[in-house]
Amino acid sequence: MRVLCVAEKPSIARSITGILSGGQYSTRNTGNNFVKNYDFDYPQTNSTFTVTCVSGHLTSQDFGEAHRKWNSCDPFALFDAPVETLIPPDKKSIERNLRTEGGRADTLMIWTDCDREGEHIGMEIARVCRKAKPNIVVKRARFSAIIAQQIHHAAQHPIELDRAQAEAVEARILLDLKVGAAFTRMQTLALQRQFAQLEGVLSYGPCQFPTLGFVVQRYNRVKAFRPETFWYIYLSLTRDGEETKFTWKEGHLFDQGGAARIYEIVLQNPRARVIRVTKKDTKKWKPLPLTTVELQKAGSRLLKLAPKKVLDVAEKLYQQGFVSYPRTETDQFDPQFDFMTLIGKQTVDPAWGEFARTYQNGGFGVPRKGKNNDKAHPPIHPTAHAGNLVGDEKKVYEYITRRFLACCSKDAEGSQTTVEVVCGGEDFYPLPLGLIVLQRNYLEVYPYDKWIGHTVPNFQEGEEFDPSVCELREGQTSKPNYLTEADLVTLMDKNGIGTDATIAQHIQTIVDREYVVERMEGAIKYLVPSTLGIGLIDGYNEIGKSFSRLLSFTRLTFLVHQTERRMVQVCERTTTKNDMLQTSLDQYKHMFIIARREFDKVATVGLITHSHSAWKLMVSHRVLGDTLVQVLLEGQEEVEEAVVVEEEEEAVVVVVVVVEMGVMVATARQAEEEEVPLLHAAEVAVVEAALEVQLLLLLTPILKVRAFGMISLTHA
């Protein structure tokens, strides 16, 4: 029997061939430089195998000629426009190879990744091969790691392709194409009519927009934040040179008068009494088995790698046979999972090998069970020892391995002491609580978690003491931070935006589209929306205020979540691809009609009122630039918002800046790194009056500004 095995990538094809053939195979070239055909006998099934591959999706979808060009039709027509499935020119050689090899084979065995996308790619491969041989038998190899045991088992026990999962992906592809194209064309063309200087495409995507919305939502919270003053009673005791701080049970009060009255009562009887001392055993739980979402969050927070970068590295490690399939929602291991064999492979590592050997002497603990099981893949874990990795590959592999070993260890154990104190009728307790770490256990191999012991005085119940400090103190609420990548991954996962496998790509897309800017503050990378990103979200929210929030960010987020649930229903065969697609398209059609009718709100409310773009102007002489600054600095006391710009070799790039009392021009040396609100024509007149000269004549040439929503000097 001749079996044609088709993998998703060239590296997987090579790995599968090496395992199944035992290294005894012949290689044939194809019409594609990256795709090879590997031939060998596989006596376990009495077959002759040919292993080849595709390179991701074999087909692409697009509208026909009548709808493909931007001005060929009304964007609304795209919702019902027919879609063509094509094989791109760069994939034609792969298609020819599949037809040739498929025509010779009795069985086609699909070796794509075992997820929804893999099922869809498998169906694409099957359609091509059936054109060459309609009666070819199609099977699916199921595996989660490129290790000998799993690959041989998959080859000897193939299953059926999951058509339902493939159809769910197909429905999502069509929905993304139709909705994305209709909204993208509509908003781009509408805004270009109002802002002649706008270039490029303002893309819209069903998942991309809610992702941007989370960033803008946090940005607006940060900008709207106003610190509130609160008051609290501070109590401490210094004994044997160590200060123990006590936390007021009430926390704090925003009512100064109320806090002062309570404090006066405390001062009338300031002697403190210990009313309860409690000692109990405590634990710090070991981590749950690793999922894709948790890997992305850890990569951003601990490894300082972008979510997409982490997944790309993990994918490469998977292809090399070092880790299991890195796209999984499962956070519980199967009861029959072979832990000890995998742990044994790690005993040779110089960093954690000694700890791994303790599992053979009673150190093993059954991993915790999470709440999720996608029934497709186990949690991410190492499948082989990798001792020669460097750079990001080493960091990601080490995290995955240490996480796995920590899961298989035991919880850290400690003894906790809680002390309750009454002073002047008010309850207090020391913070942090007393803690003695008795057994570090998993912490020995998992340095990403911290659990530090802390001692408190040896208080006895009924003991009385005079506090060293008893004061009424003032504090302020803390400003929220912008979103980190880890924060955004958490929000997307919680709200069902994208899947574990696509979240990283959606984040990367809004960065690539320049809707979001990455800003470093110390070692932490924050995501801050650009002018355009703020304007689009705020504009759609404004439309939503008038129409039951149908187009608000919250509603768009819920709609994406509903679509994802319908995809799951297609996979479970409780609804059909066509029903899922039509229901979702009808909802987006309704949104589109309202959005187009009210789109002026996006431009006027979102992209002008909330614009934070500076005018970047080039002055031909450095001295002239400094003179402009001196003229306009007169009478200006405080610069509220400014922006850093680069100095050119023979000129000074200057920035128009909004200040407390008006408008000014600043050189790069005097500008601070912040956002700069939009200046309207009336504000330009202020500058012109101060200089007694027309800016259009003085400030030339005008630099091309990429930021959107800015009125150019010429337009003003």
Beta strands, then each sheet from edge to edge (+ up, - down):
strand 1: 2-7
strand 2: 26-29
strand 3: 36-42
strand 4: 47-53
strand 5: 60-63
strand 6: 83-86
strand 7: 107-111
strand 8: 137-140
strand 9: 229-239
strand 10: 242-248
strand 11: 272-284
strand 12: 412-423
strand 13: 426-430
strand 14: 434-439
strand 15: 464-465
strand 16: 469-476
strand 17: 483-484
strand 18: 516-521
strand 19: 524-529
strand 20: 616-619
strand 21: 652-659
strand 22: 662-667
sheet 1: 2+ 3- 4+ 1+ 7+ 8+
sheet 2: 5+ 6-
sheet 3: 14+ 12- 13+ 10- 9+ 16-
sheet 4: 14+ 12- 11+ 15-
sheet 5: 17+ 19- 18+
sheet 6: 20+ 21- 22+
end
